[in-house]
Amino acid sequence: MKIAYIAAGAAGMYCGTCIHDNTLVASMQKKGHDVALIPTYTPLRTDEENVSLNRVFYGGVNVYLQQKLALFRYTPWFLDRFLDSETLLKSLVRFSSSTNAKDLGALTISMLEGEEGHQKKELKKLIKWLK
């Protein structure tokens, strides 16, 4: 059985949850389980060997743009790969400030709507990868 462990990145900060998720998946892998640690929003940052995929799903920049500008809901996947690239996300994190939760309400609802939300393209990419 393959296990997909989905974890949210912490925008370049060391995060207890990221470290916990990474340690848990590494431990499961050492015991012989087929586990993939799938980062979302931003790459995971840990203080030990990072066992997460080298790919980010639901890249933070990408999902934000899809929420704010309808054009980004229809961009080709190769452009999305650039927007989700670890290099771009890590470089933009340096310029980020704290997130205003008030601004993220509509994005959160849209994400929860799944196939009916503005980020349905991201869901399709994750499902395709999982298959």
N, C-alpha and C positions, 0 to 999 in steps of 0.2 A: 504494500500500500504506500502511495506517495502522500506526503503531508505538505500542504501549502500553509506557511505561517506568515500572515500579513501583518506588517508592523509600520507604524507611522514614524517618519524621520523627524528630527527635532531641530531642523534648520541650522545645522552646524554646531549646535551646543552639545555638550555631553549630557546625556539624559539617562536617568535611572531606568526608565522603561526600555530604551534602546539597548542598554547594557544587559538588562535582564533578558530581553528577547533573544539577543545574540548568544548569551551564555546558555540559555535553555536549548536553543536550536543546535549549538555546537555540541552540547552534551548528548542530545538525541542522535546526532550524526555519529558521534564516537561509539554509541551503542549499536550502530548499524542501521538506523532508521533512515529512510530516504526523505529528507526534509529540506525544503527550500524556504529560506527566509527572504520574503518579498518586501522590499522597501516601498513605501508610498510617500508622496509629497516631496521629500528630500532624501538624499542618501542617509543611511544610519551612521552615527558616529559613536564609536566605542573606544575604550581604553585597552582593548585586547584585540586579538585577531578577529577581523570582521568576516563573518561567514555568509553575509547577505549577498544576494545577486548583484551583479554589476549593472543592473538596470533598475530604473525607478519607474513604477507605475503611478498613475494619477499625479504626475509631476506638478508641484505646487504652482509654478508659473503657468503651466498649461491649463490646469483646472480653473485658476483665477481668470485667465483670459477668456476661457470658454463661458464662464459665468457672466462676465462683463460685456463681451463683444461677440455677437452671434457668428461673425466671420470665422472665429477660431473653432467653432463646433464642426466645421466642414473642411478644415485644412487637411492636406494629405499626411499620412502617417510618418513619412520621412521628415517632414517639418516638425511634427510632434516629437520625434526622436531627438531632434536638436533641442527643442524646448525642455525635454525631460533629461537631457544629458547631465551626467554628474558634474562635468566641468562647468557648464553654465549655472547649474543650481548652486554649486559651491561658491562660484564667484559672486553671484547675486546675494547670497546669504550675508556676505560681508557688509553689504549696504542696507540690509534690512533693519527695521526698528521693531518695536513690539507690535504685535497684531492687535487691532481693535476688534474685539469680539462682536461688536454691533455690526460691523461691516461683513462679517462672515455668516450671519444668520441665513440669508437667502442661499448662499453657497452650500451650507450644511443641509438645508431642506432639499436643494436640487440633487445633492449627492445621495440622500436617502431615497429619492424618487427613482433611483436606478435607471432602468431603460426609458423612463419618462422624463428624466432630468437632463439638464444641459450637458452633463458629462457622460452621456450614454456611449459616446465613442471610446472613452477610457475604459468603461466596463467591457465593451466588446474586445478591446485589446487584451485585457486581463484574462477574459474567458478563453480567447484564442490561445494565449500562452499556456494556460492551465491544461488545455486539451493536449 
